[in-house]
Amino acid sequence: MKDTAFLINVASGSLVDSDALILALKNDEIAGAALDVFENEPHPRQELVEMDNVIMTPHVGSAPHVARYNLFKEAANNVLSFFKDGKAINQIN
């Protein structure tokens, strides 16, 4: 990565090696990081917490109002579909 790059992880904490990230940040190998997930949730590494070039959120990537609204709407539509047709819209098996 370029030294101007920011690492953004909202997928899974295990995708990022915290030791390597801390080293890259301390050595200015990357500009910063934004983390919504951590290796050892719910406890992020203290070194990352204390860094000025790291932004951390408590695994709330799906928490915006519109995302939650759509999630609940989809769940309700699945229930209604099941009672109407005997099959949920997103039924897997």
DSSP file (Angstrom, degrees, kcal/mol; ACC not computed):
  #  RESIDUE AA STRUCTURE BP1 BP2  ACC     N-H-->O    O-->H-N    N-H-->O    O-->H-N    TCO  KAPPA ALPHA  PHI   PSI    X-CA   Y-CA   Z-CA
    1    1 A M              0   0    0      0, 0.0     2,-0.1     0, 0.0     6,-0.0   0.000 360.0 360.0 360.0 151.1    0.0    0.0    0.0
    2    2 A K    >   -     0   0    0      1,-0.1     3,-1.7     4,-0.1    29,-0.4  -0.373 360.0-114.1 -71.5 157.3    1.1    3.6   -0.5
    3    3 A D  T 3  S+     0   0    0      1,-0.3    -1,-0.1    27,-0.2    27,-0.1   0.567 118.2  56.6 -71.1  -6.4    2.1    5.6    2.5
    4    4 A T  T 3  S+     0   0    0     26,-0.2    -1,-0.3    25,-0.1    26,-0.1   0.401  87.0 111.3 -99.1  -0.6   -1.0    7.8    1.8
    5    5 A A    <   -     0   0    0     -3,-1.7    26,-2.0    24,-0.3    27,-1.3  -0.378  55.4-148.7 -78.1 151.7   -3.4    4.9    1.9
    6    6 A F  E     -a   32   0A   0     25,-0.2     2,-0.5    24,-0.2    27,-0.2  -0.982  12.0-138.8-117.1 130.5   -6.0    4.2    4.6
    7    7 A L  E     -a   33   0A   0     25,-2.3    27,-2.9    -2,-0.4     2,-0.5  -0.781  20.0-169.7 -87.2 127.8   -7.0    0.7    5.5
    8    8 A I  E     -a   34   0A   0     -2,-0.5     2,-0.5    25,-0.2    27,-0.2  -0.982   5.9-179.5-121.6 123.1  -10.7    0.3    6.0
    9    9 A N  E     +a   35   0A   0     25,-2.5    27,-2.7    -2,-0.5    28,-0.8  -0.946  25.5 142.2-127.9 112.4  -12.1   -2.9    7.5
   10   10 A V        +     0   0    0     -2,-0.5    -1,-0.1    25,-0.2     3,-0.1   0.217  66.6  69.8-121.6   8.1  -15.8   -3.4    8.0
   11   11 A A  S    S-     0   0    0      1,-0.3     2,-0.3    26,-0.1    -2,-0.1   0.945 108.1 -21.9 -94.3 -64.6  -15.9   -7.1    7.1
   12   12 A S    >   -     0   0    0     25,-0.1     3,-1.7     1,-0.1     4,-0.3  -0.971  44.3-135.3-155.6 134.0  -14.2   -9.3    9.7
   13   13 A G  G >  S+     0   0    0     25,-0.4     3,-1.3    -2,-0.3    26,-0.3   0.804 103.4  64.7 -60.9 -29.7  -11.6   -8.6   12.3
   14   14 A S  G 3  S+     0   0    0      1,-0.2    -1,-0.3    24,-0.2    25,-0.1   0.591  86.0  73.4 -73.2  -8.4   -9.6  -11.7   11.4
   15   15 A L  G <  S+     0   0    0     -3,-1.7     2,-0.5     1,-0.1    -1,-0.2   0.706  92.9  60.1 -75.7 -19.1   -8.8  -10.2    8.0
   16   16 A V  S <  S-     0   0    0     -3,-1.3     2,-0.9    -4,-0.3    23,-0.1  -0.939  77.9-137.6-117.4 127.9   -6.3   -7.7    9.4
   17   17 A D     >  -     0   0    0     -2,-0.5     4,-2.6     1,-0.2     5,-0.2  -0.729  16.1-157.6 -79.5 107.9   -3.2   -8.7   11.4
   18   18 A S  H  > S+     0   0    0     -2,-0.9     4,-2.8     1,-0.2     5,-0.2   0.868  89.4  53.6 -59.2 -39.6   -3.3   -6.2   14.2
   19   19 A D  H  > S+     0   0    0      1,-0.2     4,-2.2     2,-0.2    -1,-0.2   0.928 111.8  44.9 -61.0 -45.0    0.5   -6.5   14.9
   20   20 A A  H  > S+     0   0    0      2,-0.2     4,-2.5     1,-0.2    -2,-0.2   0.891 113.5  50.7 -66.4 -39.3    1.3   -5.8   11.2
   21   21 A L  H  X S+     0   0    0     -4,-2.6     4,-2.5     2,-0.2    -2,-0.2   0.930 110.1  49.0 -64.1 -45.7   -1.2   -2.9   11.1
   22   22 A I  H  X S+     0   0    0     -4,-2.8     4,-2.6     1,-0.2     5,-0.2   0.918 112.9  48.2 -60.0 -43.9    0.2   -1.3   14.3
   23   23 A L  H  X S+     0   0    0     -4,-2.2     4,-2.2    -5,-0.2     6,-0.2   0.917 111.7  49.3 -63.4 -44.1    3.7   -1.6   12.8
   24   24 A A  H  <>S+     0   0    0     -4,-2.5     5,-2.8     1,-0.2     6,-1.0   0.891 113.6  46.5 -63.7 -39.6    2.7   -0.1    9.5
   25   25 A L  H ><5S+     0   0    0     -4,-2.5     3,-1.2     3,-0.2    -2,-0.2   0.916 112.9  48.3 -68.9 -43.3    1.0    2.8   11.2
   26   26 A K  H 3<5S+     0   0    0     -4,-2.6    -2,-0.2     1,-0.3    -1,-0.2   0.851 113.9  47.1 -65.1 -34.0    3.9    3.5   13.6
   27   27 A N  T 3<5S-     0   0    0     -4,-2.2    -1,-0.3    -5,-0.2    -2,-0.2   0.297 112.0-119.6 -91.4  10.1    6.4    3.4   10.7
   28   28 A D  T < 5S+     0   0    0     -3,-1.2    -3,-0.2     2,-0.1    -4,-0.1   0.807  71.6 136.5  55.6  32.4    4.2    5.7    8.5
   29   29 A E  S   <S+     0   0    0     -5,-2.8     2,-0.3    -6,-0.2   -24,-0.3   0.745  76.7  21.8 -78.9 -24.1    3.9    2.9    5.9
   30   30 A I  S    S-     0   0    0     -6,-1.0   -27,-0.2    -9,-0.1   -26,-0.2  -0.956  79.5-127.7-135.6 158.5    0.2    3.8    5.6
   31   31 A A  S    S-     0   0    0    -26,-2.0     2,-0.3   -29,-0.4   -25,-0.2   0.822  72.0 -47.9 -78.3 -31.4   -1.6    7.0    6.6
   32   32 A G  E     -a    6   0A   0    -27,-1.3   -25,-2.3     2,-0.0     2,-0.3  -0.990  46.5-115.9 179.3-177.0   -4.3    5.5    8.8
   33   33 A A  E     -ab   7  54A   0     20,-2.1    22,-2.7    -2,-0.3     2,-0.5  -0.997   3.8-157.9-146.4 147.7   -7.0    3.0    9.4
   34   34 A A  E     -ab   8  55A   0    -27,-2.9   -25,-2.5    -2,-0.3     2,-0.5  -0.988  22.4-174.4-125.4 118.6  -10.7    2.9    9.9
   35   35 A L  E     +ab   9  56A   0     20,-3.0    22,-2.4    -2,-0.5   -25,-0.2  -0.956  28.1 166.0-124.1 126.4  -11.9   -0.2   11.7
   36   36 A D  S    S+     0   0    0    -27,-2.7    23,-0.7    -2,-0.5     2,-0.3   0.453  79.5  42.1-107.4  -8.8  -15.5   -1.3   12.5
   37   37 A V  S    S-     0   0    0    -28,-0.8     2,-0.3   -25,-0.1   -25,-0.1  -0.946  70.8-157.3-136.2 155.2  -14.4   -4.8   13.4
   38   38 A F    >   -     0   0    0     -2,-0.3     3,-0.8     1,-0.1   -25,-0.4  -0.917  29.5-115.6-135.3 157.8  -11.5   -6.1   15.5
   39   39 A E  T 3  S+     0   0    0    -26,-0.3     2,-0.5    -2,-0.3   -25,-0.1   0.915 115.0  30.8 -57.5 -45.5   -9.5   -9.3   15.8
   40   40 A N  T >  S-     0   0    0      3,-0.3     3,-2.7   -27,-0.1    -1,-0.3  -0.593 103.8-133.6-117.8  69.5  -10.6   -9.8   19.4
   41   41 A E  T <  S+     0   0    0     -3,-0.8    -4,-0.0    -2,-0.5    -2,-0.0  -0.392  82.0  18.6 -66.8 142.6  -14.1   -8.3   19.6
   42   42 A P  T 3  S+     0   0    0      0, 0.0    -1,-0.4     0, 0.0    -3,-0.1  -0.886 120.5  65.9 -95.6  24.8  -15.3   -6.6   21.5
   43   43 A H    <   -     0   0    0     -3,-2.7    -3,-0.3    -5,-0.1     3,-0.1  -0.834  66.1-162.9-113.1  96.5  -11.8   -5.6   22.8
   44   44 A P        -     0   0    0      0, 0.0     2,-0.2     0, 0.0    -6,-0.1  -0.334  39.6 -84.4 -70.7 158.8   -9.7   -3.7   20.2
   45   45 A R    >>  -     0   0    0      1,-0.1     4,-1.8     2,-0.0     3,-0.6  -0.446  33.9-134.9 -63.6 131.6   -5.9   -3.5   20.7
   46   46 A Q  H 3> S+     0   0    0      1,-0.3     4,-1.9     2,-0.2    -1,-0.1   0.837 103.3  60.5 -59.6 -35.6   -5.1   -0.6   23.1
   47   47 A E  H 34 S+     0   0    0      1,-0.2     4,-0.5     2,-0.2    -1,-0.3   0.895 106.6  46.5 -60.6 -38.8   -2.3    0.6   20.8
   48   48 A L  H X4 S+     0   0    0     -3,-0.6     3,-1.0     1,-0.2    -1,-0.2   0.893 108.6  55.5 -69.0 -39.4   -4.8    1.1   18.0
   49   49 A V  H 3< S+     0   0    0     -4,-1.8    -1,-0.2     1,-0.2    -2,-0.2   0.864 108.6  48.7 -59.4 -37.3   -7.2    2.9   20.3
   50   50 A E  T 3< S+     0   0    0     -4,-1.9     2,-0.3     2,-0.0    -1,-0.2   0.538  87.8 104.7 -84.0  -7.8   -4.5    5.4   21.3
   51   51 A M    X   -     0   0    0     -3,-1.0     3,-1.0    -4,-0.5   -25,-0.0  -0.574  61.8-148.7 -81.4 136.6   -3.4    6.2   17.8
   52   52 A D  T 3  S+     0   0    0     -2,-0.3    -1,-0.1     1,-0.2    -4,-0.0   0.697  96.5  56.8 -73.3 -20.3   -4.5    9.6   16.3
   53   53 A N  T 3  S+     0   0    0    -21,-0.0   -20,-2.1    -5,-0.0     2,-0.4   0.098  92.9  85.0-101.3  23.2   -4.6    8.1   12.7
   54   54 A V  E <   -b   33   0A   0     -3,-1.0     2,-0.5   -22,-0.2   -20,-0.2  -0.990  56.3-164.8-126.4 130.3   -7.1    5.4   13.6
   55   55 A I  E     -b   34   0A   0    -22,-2.7   -20,-3.0    -2,-0.4     2,-0.4  -0.954  13.4-172.1-110.9 130.7  -10.8    5.7   13.6
   56   56 A M  E     -b   35   0A   0     -2,-0.5   -20,-0.2   -22,-0.2    -2,-0.0  -0.976   9.3-174.9-127.8 138.2  -12.7    2.9   15.4
   57   57 A T        -     0   0    0    -22,-2.4     2,-2.0    -2,-0.4     4,-0.1  -0.940  38.1-108.8-125.9 152.3  -16.5    2.2   15.6
   58   58 A P  S    S-     0   0    0      0, 0.0   -22,-0.1     0, 0.0   -21,-0.1  -0.353  71.1 -74.7 -83.4  61.4  -18.1   -0.5   17.6
   59   59 A H  S    S+     0   0    0     -2,-2.0     3,-0.2   -23,-0.7   -22,-0.1   0.934  90.9 136.5  52.5  55.3  -19.2   -2.8   14.8
   60   60 A V    >   +     0   0    0      1,-0.1     3,-2.3     2,-0.1    -1,-0.1   0.059  16.3 123.0-118.8  23.3  -22.0   -0.5   13.7
   61   61 A G  T 3  S+     0   0    0      1,-0.3    -1,-0.1   -25,-0.2    -2,-0.0   0.785  82.7  43.0 -57.5 -27.6  -21.6   -0.6    9.9
   62   62 A S  T 3  S+     0   0    0     -3,-0.2    -1,-0.3     1,-0.2    -2,-0.1   0.241  91.7  93.0-100.9  14.2  -25.1   -1.9    9.5
   63   63 A A    <   +     0   0    0     -3,-2.3    -1,-0.2     4,-0.1    -2,-0.1   0.573  46.3 118.4 -89.4  -9.8  -26.6    0.5   12.1
   64   64 A P  S  > S-     0   0    0      0, 0.0     4,-2.3     0, 0.0     3,-0.4  -0.248  75.8-113.9 -57.0 149.2  -27.7    3.5   10.0
   65   65 A H  H  > S+     0   0    0      1,-0.2     4,-2.8     2,-0.2     5,-0.2   0.887 114.9  50.7 -51.0 -47.5  -31.5    4.0   10.1
   66   66 A V  H  > S+     0   0    0      1,-0.2     4,-2.3     2,-0.2    -1,-0.2   0.875 110.1  50.3 -64.2 -36.6  -32.1    3.2    6.5
   67   67 A A  H  > S+     0   0    0     -3,-0.4     4,-2.1     2,-0.2    -1,-0.2   0.929 113.5  44.4 -66.8 -44.4  -30.1   -0.1    6.8
   68   68 A R  H  X S+     0   0    0     -4,-2.3     4,-2.6     2,-0.2     5,-0.2   0.901 112.2  53.0 -65.8 -40.8  -32.0   -1.2    9.8
   69   69 A Y  H  X S+     0   0    0     -4,-2.8     4,-2.5    -5,-0.3    -2,-0.2   0.940 111.2  46.1 -58.7 -47.9  -35.3   -0.1    8.3
   70   70 A N  H  X S+     0   0    0     -4,-2.3     4,-2.4     2,-0.2    -1,-0.2   0.866 111.0  53.5 -64.7 -36.3  -34.6   -2.2    5.2
   71   71 A L  H  X S+     0   0    0     -4,-2.1     4,-2.1     2,-0.2    -2,-0.2   0.944 112.8  42.3 -62.4 -49.1  -33.5   -5.2    7.3
   72   72 A F  H  X S+     0   0    0     -4,-2.6     4,-2.5     2,-0.2    -2,-0.2   0.873 113.3  53.3 -67.1 -37.4  -36.8   -5.2    9.3
   73   73 A K  H  X S+     0   0    0     -4,-2.5     4,-2.5    -5,-0.2    -1,-0.2   0.919 109.5  48.7 -63.2 -43.8  -38.8   -4.6    6.1
   74   74 A E  H  X S+     0   0    0     -4,-2.4     4,-1.9     2,-0.2    -2,-0.2   0.899 111.1  50.0 -63.2 -41.7  -37.2   -7.6    4.4
   75   75 A A  H  X S+     0   0    0     -4,-2.1     4,-2.0     2,-0.2    -2,-0.2   0.921 111.5  48.6 -63.0 -43.6  -37.8   -9.8    7.5
   76   76 A A  H  X S+     0   0    0     -4,-2.5     4,-2.7     1,-0.2    -2,-0.2   0.904 109.5  52.1 -63.7 -41.7  -41.5   -8.7    7.6
   77   77 A N  H  X S+     0   0    0     -4,-2.5     4,-2.5     1,-0.2    -1,-0.2   0.867 107.9  52.7 -62.7 -35.9  -41.9   -9.4    3.9
   78   78 A N  H  X S+     0   0    0     -4,-1.9     4,-2.2     2,-0.2    -1,-0.2   0.921 110.6  46.7 -63.9 -44.3  -40.5  -12.9    4.4
   79   79 A V  H  X S+     0   0    0     -4,-2.0     4,-2.1     2,-0.2    -2,-0.2   0.936 114.0  47.5 -63.8 -47.1  -43.0  -13.6    7.2
   80   80 A L  H  X S+     0   0    0     -4,-2.7     4,-1.8     1,-0.2    -2,-0.2   0.909 111.9  50.3 -61.1 -43.0  -45.9  -12.3    5.1
   81   81 A S  H  X>S+     0   0    0     -4,-2.5     4,-3.3    -5,-0.2     6,-0.8   0.896 108.6  52.9 -62.2 -41.0  -44.8  -14.3    2.1
   82   82 A F  H  X5S+     0   0    0     -4,-2.2     4,-1.8     4,-0.2    -1,-0.2   0.928 112.1  43.8 -61.6 -45.3  -44.6  -17.4    4.2
   83   83 A F  H  <5S+     0   0    0     -4,-2.1    -1,-0.2     2,-0.2    -2,-0.2   0.782 120.0  43.1 -72.5 -25.3  -48.1  -17.1    5.5
   84   84 A K  H  <5S+     0   0    0     -4,-1.8    -2,-0.2    -5,-0.2    -3,-0.2   0.922 135.4  10.4 -82.8 -48.3  -49.5  -16.2    2.0
   85   85 A D  H  <5S-     0   0    0     -4,-3.3    -3,-0.2     2,-0.2    -2,-0.2   0.469  96.4-114.1-114.5  -5.9  -47.6  -18.7   -0.2
   86   86 A G  S  <<S+     0   0    0     -4,-1.8     2,-0.4    -5,-0.6    -4,-0.2   0.557  90.5  85.8  81.9   6.4  -46.0  -21.1    2.3
   87   87 A K  S    S-     0   0    0     -6,-0.8    -2,-0.2    -9,-0.1     2,-0.1  -0.985  74.5-128.7-143.4 130.1  -42.5  -20.0    1.2
   88   88 A A    >   -     0   0    0     -2,-0.4     3,-1.5     1,-0.1   -10,-0.1  -0.462  25.4-120.9 -73.3 148.9  -40.4  -17.1    2.5
   89   89 A I  T 3  S+     0   0    0      1,-0.3    -1,-0.1   -12,-0.2   -11,-0.1   0.904 112.9  34.2 -56.2 -45.3  -39.0  -14.8   -0.2
   90   90 A N  T 3  S+     0   0    0    -16,-0.1    -1,-0.3    -3,-0.0     2,-0.1  -0.010  84.6 150.3-102.9  28.8  -35.4  -15.5    0.8
   91   91 A Q    <   -     0   0    0     -3,-1.5    -4,-0.0     1,-0.1     0, 0.0  -0.391  28.9-166.3 -65.0 135.7  -35.9  -19.1    1.9
   92   92 A I              0   0    0     -2,-0.1    -1,-0.1     0, 0.0     0, 0.0   0.873 360.0 360.0 -91.5 -44.3  -32.7  -21.2    1.4
   93   93 A N              0   0    0      0, 0.0    -2,-0.1     0, 0.0     0, 0.0   0.365 360.0 360.0-136.4 360.0  -34.1  -24.7    1.7
